[in-house]
Amino acid sequence: MADEQARADDAGYTEYGKYGEYGGCEEYQEYEDDLDLREHTGQEEEPARRSGARRAVLVAVGGVFAALVGVGGYGAYNLVSAVSGGSSGDGGGRPAAATGAAQQPPSAEQAEAVAKEFLAAWERGDFTVAGGMTDRPEAARAALAAFHEGVPAKTLTLTGTGPAPAGTPSEPAVGFKVRAEFDSTPDAWEYHSVMGVMRAADGRMLVRWVPSVVHPKLGAGRTIGVRPLANPVSKPTDRKGRPLDAFPSLRSVLPQIAPADGATVVTGQAVVLSGGGAQDPEQLFVLTPSSAPQVKLTLDADLQQVAEEAVKQQSAGGKPASLVAVQPSTGRILAMAYSPQGGFNRAVGGGQPPGSTMKVITSAALLEAGVSPDTVVPCKETTYSPRAWHNDEPGDFPNATLTDDFARSCNTGFIDKGLEKLQPGTLAAVARDQFGLGLQWHIGIPSRDATIPLPGTKDEAAAEYIGQGQIQVNSLLMASVAATVQSGTFRQPVLREDVKRVTAPGKLPADVARDLRAMMARTATQGTARAPMSGLNGQIGAKTGTVETGSGQSTNSWFIAYRDDLAVAAEVEGGGHGNSAAGVAAAQVLKAGGGNG
């Protein structure tokens, strides 16, 4: 018996020499096939031979496995897979007898199971394990680690939401929800994403790795991380907190509004998506919002809308125009519009002669010089300084009073009485001391102050008394003149309450203010301003202005007025008489203001 076993062992070692050391898989297969043939044909072998053959097969496989392990485990795995009937992945080995489960696409249940394991590994921060469950382990591990580093969440919860419509029969997709919580905000960042599940060649089910698994918008070359938000630019509102950035005339004004003195600007942080050729990072979630103290301007959005429309209508055809509305009791600027819009703000920065609206200040100077509203001031058809001066209306009116001249806007009467009663420089002094013109106002944005030069000749003085010559003002300044008459006190107009105002050196005498209000009321009801002011009730007053600009050129239209606690000034370059273009625009605002600022 021992001899038979020895012979069998010798046979086995002989087979090892044939198949294990020098032999190949083909020879091994032939031997195995021979054994299979014998089993199927019923041929019997003696026990010793069968025992030796089996020993030879085992030794041969063990020898080949040991040899291949010495040069690389992967080759060993392929060979064992081939020997056992599986796929080697490189074309070697015996193909499977049937397709088998390893060749079938993942079922929905299998895909969800894989997704659950992947999400669990990601959630606990085990990125190596999570990456190993994908078809691109290193890329997935690096992306998950970068997300964890870039988004410092206090907690991260990942929850599967079931099959997703993005899947295909060969690669079902699973949806999931990401919820990140942070120390800096009570709000959680939530979003949904999708992963596809595939079956690898070795039969394992893996997550198909693409950057969008981390976030639907994450693509090649893009990153997600926390970035500081841009320093906030305070968007000023009107006095009631309503937005103003929709108004064309304010588009160049609002950027000039600085935060209040001592205001603290907070720079916030947000989770952003950046890179990938995008010019600006895309904000995904705000961790800490930026903040800047809200600046409320004195403007009234409702009145601003009316002012914008009024200026638009009267500037049709390209005529430059502007309008400013002021509250006499406070000095607050309630509306400010100009055309062309978006460029130079002529409403507060322009400078041009105001025409006969200047007669309000000239009248104040004459009243202080002893002239009364009932003093006879003849309105000649022509007067000389020695320059010849005329009126809009022809004819002589020898019995006209100062009030008559004011109401009909008689140039010759004001020139004659001004040259008689006023000294050079008086007009500028009254304008400064009682109306606050020329005192370097600070309204909240850059603005231009009045220029009323000292006249060097009688001709220059005559021109100034009727608002022509070298005088330079704008709608803001003249709206303030009307407001000062209405209230009796100069209050520097402001666009924001926190600016430092100037005060006039003097005060408009009460009787002078009273007389001026009476003269402006007469003009509004019976004089040159009666057409645009008709239909307005309450305390009203107005003064027109028509400015000669040169031979053959259209005159510039000026109009100043008030209605209760609302004063307005408007000008339209080339607009004609004061009671036409500018008067119509101003009256629109006075009507909309309801008589109150």
Beta strands, then each sheet from edge to edge (+ up, - down):
strand 1: 155-164
strand 2: 173-181
strand 3: 189-199
strand 4: 205-208
strand 5: 222-228
strand 6: 269-275
strand 7: 282-288
strand 8: 321-326
strand 9: 333-339
strand 10: 382-384
strand 11: 388-390
strand 12: 540-547
strand 13: 556-563
strand 14: 566-572
sheet 1: 1+ 2- 3+ 4-
sheet 2: 5+ 6- 7+
sheet 3: 9+ 8- 14+ 13- 12+
sheet 4: 10+ 11-
end
